[in-house]
């Protein structure tokens, strides 16, 4: 069995190597890989900047955006051979903390969680993998290769769940949402905003390529003007910030309408300083009853919400998100992003054809 592995902490250490095929244990599914999505986290691991190998091992099988076809399932399983599934990424910590004990392991408080393809667990970029039934989620087979978008969509489904939970602190009837960043997370956030019948706006720095058309095809509005200019005219009820760009974070916080909610899903890099009027920002947050929340990762519930959202989406629109498919043999082609990329997908077997 072939798998794409890396030596965490060592740039350029990735390779496709032969590994013994996995054997499903009690309560597990044996799955044949169809595809794995590639994102910024994967590229950080390949660059040697991130990642942890499983205990006692040096190399990590990467890949956390999975899509596979069940080969073997327990007799009493809700899954059967041929079922299309994705695997949940995170596993609760062994202590567990209160959040993990309650099944909300995406909100782990002590950091001892593990993650497939990222932290102390092999990922899904292998020709076969196993997953406990409790951490597998069924995907509509009609989605085909589009089902690989389930993991990034789960991150967005959680973000929307958190936004709505905060909104319910009082009367909540949002009209507009501004999404910053037109990558997969931003576009899927926009999709779910449209599905909620909101007035959706997406801001990105590019003026051409596939992103403006993808937003327009949703019936949403695309912007590439400065953030402050966009928020001044819009005053959105909700901002979903997906870039991690510090200036956009603060512009988003100061740009919402009263009782606004800003959800941060992008991770900022350190090393850059901004001059911020903290007093004015505090005054605005307090006097307008605004809220700022962070959201990352997802649990089974969010994967299920994501699978439903994708099943309800226009298939042709989802096809537009997958701008490049690369067979496993050409894995080097996924290491460096192309400016025209939205989502790059590594394929297995005949999925590329």
Beta strands, then each sheet from edge to edge (+ up, - down):
strand 1: 2-6
strand 2: 15-18
strand 3: 28-38
strand 4: 60-61
strand 5: 65-72
strand 6: 84-87
strand 7: 90-91
strand 8: 114-116
strand 9: 120-121
strand 10: 128-132
strand 11: 136-138
strand 12: 176-180
strand 13: 199-203
strand 14: 221-223
strand 15: 238-241
strand 16: 261-264
strand 17: 291-294
strand 18: 322-327
strand 19: 343-347
sheet 1: 2+ 1- 4+
sheet 2: 10+ 3- 5+ 6- 11+
sheet 3: 10+ 3- 19+ 18+
sheet 4: 7+ 8- 9-
sheet 5: 14+ 13+ 12+ 15+ 16+ 17+
end
